[in-house]
Amino acid sequence: MDDARRELSNQDILIRNGVIAEIGSDLPVPEGAKVVQAQGCLVTPGLVNTHHHLYQSLTRAVPGGQDALLFGWLRTLYPIWQRFTPEHMHVSAQVGLAELALSGCSLSSDHLYLYPNGSRLEDTIHAASEIGLRFHPTRGAMSIGESKGGLPPDSLVEDEAAILADCIRVIDAFHDPSEGSMCRVGIAPCSPFSVSTDLMREAALLARDKGVMLHTHLAENDEDIAYSLETFGCRPGQYAEDLGWVGPDVWHAHCVKLDPSEIALFAATGTGVAHCPCSNCRLGSGVAPLRAMRDAGVPVGLGVDGSASNDAGNLVAEARQAMLLQRVTLGADAMSAREALEIATRGGADVLGRPDCGRLAVGKRADIAIWDMSGVEAAGSWDHAALLLAGPTTVRDLFVEGREVVRNGKVITVDMPALLGRQQQMALRLKEKL
């Protein structure tokens, strides 16, 4: 996934100080270096996840929401989420990030838009640091509750002045704009149906003042389009443009229902899209125009979306789904396995403003996934680079900033049995209170 899209065989990669220092044949081993053998493996950049709601890892497959459309699904889950505490946020983020790591993800964004019972964005930031993934958390928000015509209950909305003040707090405390940063913070009002136009406008001004990125949900399904037309008198693309929500420092989740004029707007402005194919299928939202967006030049990455609407967090499986949906709607030649993998790596990195990630090239960050192609999943494959057609969905090893996060198919940075035990206890207590 370098600029020339080279596919190299029998090569070595030298990592030094978190950076890819050299790629070549029979490189000399520096004194004291650790050697990781990868014969029989496919080596790719770490995958990049551009949209998630990690807190939802505690509410997968909730019966009342299993067969609901988006708005009904949200109304089912809001009462459960309003009981969350900082511990719920921390543990669910650890679980979700560990799951992503096992699927080869080295960099993930997160969209946390509710803060019940003292929860704060740093509950997830600390979780990412412990797991060892590169992280792009966004300070989400909801400000229009049911009593004012919004979708969320009033108990989950916040005062808009307090929202903006906390955005400043978390950016000042945790945002690192430097190359190789392990944490960058964005601003992310939840959606057009849960915040005011004033907050959207003020968030854009604040983000540009602070030099951080903007993120929200947009044009997810037909209900979303109808709400925009009825409430704002325009389509979502016009809404975004009018409020300053286009540009290379903005990425929108879903965009399933973008029309050709909106695709052209996003291409002309460099506005990014987080494509979430599994969640879009799960909620019956539709198939996003990925092929049209790519052909127009819209920056597109992949997102697993929240664990309550997928209900998995496997990024390489997400890439396969993206490929298959374009093929079933447009033909078998609509998207290759290589292009889908590119979207999942350098595509996502570019959407998040991280050209230092998503590539195996000298000078780029040492975020590296090693896939063992000797197992039954790849047996008989003539082309190991076609990972999304025939290959494992769990990495053998994952390096982030040159540090091991996954070794031999297991996350090694935290005590996973203990973490899963805590997660199970929390989930059971949430169910008991229903």
Secondary structure, DSSP 8 states (H G I E B T S, - for coil): --TT----SS-EEEEETTEEEEEETT----TT------TTEEEEE-EEE----GGGGGSTT-GGGTT--HHHHHHHHHHHHTT--HHHHHHHHHHHHHHHHHTTEEEEEEEE---GGG--THHHHHHHHHHT-EEEEEEEE----GGGT-SS-GGG---HHHHHHHHHHHHHHH---STT-SB--EEEE--TTTS-HHHHHHHHHHHHHHT--EEEEES-SHHHHHHHHHHHSS-HHHHHHHTT--STTEEEEE-TT--HHHHHHHHHHT-EEEE-HHHHHHTT-----HHHHHHHT--EEE----TTSS----HHHHHHHHHHHHHHHH-TTS--HHHHHHIIIIIHHHHTT-TTSS--STTSB--EEEEETTSGGGTT-S-TT-TTTSS-SS-SEEEETTEEEEETTEE-SS-HHHHHHHHHHHHHHHHHT-
